[in-house]
Amino acid sequence: MRKRRRMDEAVKALLKAKTIAVVGLDTREERAAFRVARYLKEHGYHLAPVPFQQPASEVLGAAAYPNLRAIPFPVDVVDVFVRPDQTDPVIDDAIAIGAKVIWLQQGITNDAGLARARKAGLIVMQDHCTMVEHRRATGGMASAAK
């Protein structure tokens, strides 16, 4: 029950969000991070790409940033596509910038890091895909994001 409530809370926050920072966004179109980011952009979200392995100045038409703290505007959701052992600094940065949600993508978990984020007031989700959950919540239709 508790897990379901957290999922519902995270999905509601995703649907209300306007800006999503995608940490670990890959510039290769065949990669999951790129496909998910493109989907989110196509559904009205303002992207703040944070490439991890490959530096880029722009991804999907949006200016890219070296880390979350370099983003010059508020971020609602931090969508994370990095290995679990690389998530602690991302979680700490999400807390520091005042993000509302930290979302670790499918296959990525960090219970201790997310406990810190939850204690700091963030909504947390792990091991779920934002695109899959968005589609499920909207019936595959366009998002409420504007």
Buried (B, 14 or more C-beta within 10 A) or exposed (E): EEEEEBBEBBBEBBBBBBBBBBBBBBBEEEBBBBBBBBBBBEBEBBBBBBBBEEEBEEBBEBEBBEBBEEBEEEBBBBBBBBEBEBBEEBBBBBBEBEBBBBBBBBEBEBEEBBEBBEEBEBBBBBEBBBBEBBBEBBEEEEBEBE
